[in-house]
Amino acid sequence: MLSSANLVSGARACTRSQVIRPSAFGGLLGSPVASLHRQARRSTEPCSIAEPLSWTRSSIAGLLAAGLLASGSVRPLSASAVVNMAAAVDPKTVPTAKLNSGYSIPLVGWGTFSANEELGTKSTHTALEAGYRFIDTGVVYGNEGDIGKALKEELSSGKIKREDLFICSKLNQDQHAESAAYDAVKGSLKALNLDYIDLYLIHWPLTDKPGPELNPPAQETWKGLERAVDEGLVRSIGLSNFSPEKTEKWLKDARIKPSVNQVEVHAHYRNEHVRDWAKKNGVHVTAYSPLSSPALVKEMGMDFPELMQDKTVLELSKKYNKLPSQVLLRWGIQNGTSIIPKSTNAEHQKENINIFDFELSPEDYQKLSSFTFQGKTQNGEGWAYQEKGPWTTYEELWDEPEPAQQPHPKS
Ligand SMILES: NC(=O)c1ccc[n+]([C@@H]2O[C@H](COP(=O)([O-])OP(=O)(O)OC[C@H]3O[C@@H](n4cnc5c(N)ncnc54)[C@H](OP(=O)(O)O)[C@@H]3O)[C@@H](O)[C@H]2O)c1
């Protein structure tokens, strides 16, 4: 279980009493919806609608996108479509972006929050088989060791070469002191069974210490990370959940510039504030929760519209003959970010990286960039805003006004 200290950097919109349990997410994996999706994707026979009452809009959307439902009628899915959807990709065909450190980051990575223990190790293998080479983890996820176990097996078997991987991890909120940041890197290296990490981030501008300023200051944390770069333990360093204002205030004169800011971005939260600044300043943006974190939203009972079930997304899914998830992830790539969809379902993992054989037209990209609903699934409410600071409100943490429609957990 996560401690209260690491709960805050757990990147979750939960109250202190609502600790995220990976098992709670795992429970969704065996749901009737997931199983219906699996059946739909594998079947080459007309689908039999035996349990209409258990269907959700998402399962219908999946079937629609998979070509199983057309204009309300049921028709068979061709075998080739299923094979195409489930195929692994050649990692060499996954595009990359050049970071200001000189290294390249693949545009699709595997997000790993809540992929723990056996499932974390197994899903690391299936992610690598699917063609992912970029893996996103963090100290607070508690799964670096599970991932490291699989990496050791893959690297020692010779199936994967170290230079082909791009591993990102993040330090926790109790690791912000200069020496603690440096030690965090060493701890991650050990757990991941690696001798260097490609990208290391400060997970949140939070240290769980009340007061008017972030304590220890981010400049100190950064020096610890710069030392790790100097010693070859890390190749690129960056931030996560940092506003442009905080980045400029604290790291304007940093010896090594941040390469990446990892923040929430999806069609229901375009995050233009961060993306525009990053573009002007040569900082790459990685979009987390690119599917708008449906399991978290459900788990937290948040009043958040379901992106994969949005009418426009479903229309485009049908038009391009791609799954709603693939349409949304493709939008993320065309948006100029790398994306890190999380899945511990091997089929979803393959689907999520199979997005380079189609392109959204400028008009369709624009449609997905025009949703009036905008809100973060992880806004810090209930855990990052503290009465005694440093951040007491949404505006203080994010340095921008709270969107008018920002959803809140249902009480
Ligand atoms: N830096 C930060 O503070 C921060 C914060 C949040 C997240 N992250 C990173 O970003 C990653 C992704 O974010 P996220 O996990 O919040 O949300 P997400 O990737 O938007 O959504 C993940 C959810 O979508 C489901 N899913 C994935 N692919 C699917 C598909 N093809 N069809 C249907 N459902 C699908 C997953 O379930 P299944 O597993 O069943 O497929 C899971 O429940 C995290 O794992 C983590 O690595 C970073």
The ligand as a MOL file (V3000), in Angstrom:
LIG
                    3D

  0  0  0     0  0            999 V3000
M  V30 BEGIN CTAB
M  V30 COUNTS 48 52 0 0 0
M  V30 BEGIN ATOM
M  V30 1 N 3.5070 12.0290 -14.3130 0
M  V30 2 C 2.3660 11.8500 -13.7090 0
M  V30 3 O 2.0470 12.5100 -12.6970 0
M  V30 4 C 1.4290 10.8280 -14.2340 0
M  V30 5 C 0.0870 10.8520 -13.8360 0
M  V30 6 C -0.7650 9.8920 -14.3810 0
M  V30 7 C -0.2840 8.9640 -15.2880 0
M  V30 8 N 1.0390 8.9380 -15.6210 0 CHG=1
M  V30 9 C 1.5970 7.9390 -16.5540 0
M  V30 10 O 0.7450 7.8650 -17.6940 0
M  V30 11 C 0.2750 6.5290 -17.8530 0
M  V30 12 C -1.0950 6.5240 -18.5040 0
M  V30 13 O -2.0350 7.2510 -17.7500 0
M  V30 14 P -3.2810 6.5740 -17.0280 0
M  V30 15 O -2.8790 5.2060 -16.6330 0
M  V30 16 O -3.7200 7.5100 -15.9810 0 CHG=-1
M  V30 17 O -4.4330 6.5920 -18.1090 0
M  V30 18 P -4.7040 6.1600 -19.6210 0
M  V30 19 O -3.5070 5.5910 -20.2500 0
M  V30 20 O -5.3660 7.3410 -20.2480 0
M  V30 21 O -5.8270 5.0560 -19.4320 0
M  V30 22 C -5.5190 3.8050 -18.9030 0
M  V30 23 C -6.8090 3.0200 -18.8090 0
M  V30 24 O -7.3500 2.8260 -20.1180 0
M  V30 25 C -7.5460 1.4520 -20.3510 0
M  V30 26 N -7.1270 1.1800 -21.7340 0
M  V30 27 C -5.8800 1.2730 -22.2290 0
M  V30 28 N -5.8730 0.9580 -23.5210 0
M  V30 29 C -7.1430 0.6560 -23.8590 0
M  V30 30 C -7.7510 0.2430 -25.0520 0
M  V30 31 N -7.0410 0.0850 -26.1750 0
M  V30 32 N -9.0940 0.0170 -25.0630 0
M  V30 33 C -9.8140 0.1850 -23.9130 0
M  V30 34 N -9.2750 0.5620 -22.7380 0
M  V30 35 C -7.9490 0.8000 -22.7170 0
M  V30 36 C -6.6590 0.7330 -19.3740 0
M  V30 37 O -7.2220 -0.4980 -19.0020 0
M  V30 38 P -6.4930 -1.9060 -19.3520 0
M  V30 39 O -5.2440 -1.9690 -18.5230 0
M  V30 40 O -7.5230 -2.8910 -18.9770 0
M  V30 41 O -6.2250 -1.8840 -20.8300 0
M  V30 42 C -6.6460 1.6640 -18.1960 0
M  V30 43 O -7.7430 1.4320 -17.3670 0
M  V30 44 C 0.3220 5.9810 -16.4230 0
M  V30 45 O 0.2370 4.5740 -16.3780 0
M  V30 46 C 1.6400 6.5310 -15.9550 0
M  V30 47 O 2.7140 5.7970 -16.5290 0
M  V30 48 C 1.8910 9.8840 -15.1300 0
M  V30 END ATOM
M  V30 BEGIN BOND
M  V30 1 1 1 2
M  V30 2 2 2 3
M  V30 3 1 2 4
M  V30 4 1 4 5
M  V30 5 2 4 48
M  V30 6 2 5 6
M  V30 7 1 6 7
M  V30 8 2 7 8
M  V30 9 1 8 9
M  V30 10 1 8 48
M  V30 11 1 9 10
M  V30 12 1 9 46
M  V30 13 1 10 11
M  V30 14 1 11 12
M  V30 15 1 11 44
M  V30 16 1 12 13
M  V30 17 1 13 14
M  V30 18 2 14 15
M  V30 19 1 14 16
M  V30 20 1 14 17
M  V30 21 1 17 18
M  V30 22 2 18 19
M  V30 23 1 18 20
M  V30 24 1 18 21
M  V30 25 1 21 22
M  V30 26 1 22 23
M  V30 27 1 23 24
M  V30 28 1 23 42
M  V30 29 1 24 25
M  V30 30 1 25 26
M  V30 31 1 25 36
M  V30 32 1 26 27
M  V30 33 1 26 35
M  V30 34 2 27 28
M  V30 35 1 28 29
M  V30 36 1 29 30
M  V30 37 2 29 35
M  V30 38 1 30 31
M  V30 39 2 30 32
M  V30 40 1 32 33
M  V30 41 2 33 34
M  V30 42 1 34 35
M  V30 43 1 36 37
M  V30 44 1 36 42
M  V30 45 1 37 38
M  V30 46 2 38 39
M  V30 47 1 38 40
M  V30 48 1 38 41
M  V30 49 1 42 43
M  V30 50 1 44 45
M  V30 51 1 44 46
M  V30 52 1 46 47
M  V30 END BOND
M  V30 END CTAB
M  END
